[in-house]
């Protein structure tokens, strides 16, 4: 996280990630205040269209993705954002569709 903060990029999260973050924090009774301050990218109709295509393309290639991963990738792509994740293997397949992973 420190690396992200030092890079000078704007930081935000997708609404789907917000759900995942809050579930994890609440499960272990961790504070949620900082997460709630993040700008949130919503999931739009445009994102639904792209995420359905991403999910089906992955399935056809024999490397099915989690639905939420396709949704997160679509929000990121459509907002011309960069994705920071600890699960790069879940998202690498979407780089062919212009998903940029933070390194």
Number of C-alpha atoms within 10 A of each C-alpha: 6 6 8 13 10 8 8 8 10 11 14 16 22 21 17 17 17 18 11 12 16 17 13 13 13 11 9 8 10 10 11 14 9 7 15 13 9 14 14 16 17 13 18 13 9 11 21 15 12 19 23 14 14 22 22 16 16 16 12 9 9 9 13 16 18 12 14 14 19 26 25 21 32 29 27 22 21 15 12 12 19 18 22 15 12 8 9 13 9 16 20 14 19 22 12 8 13 14 21 19 17 11 10
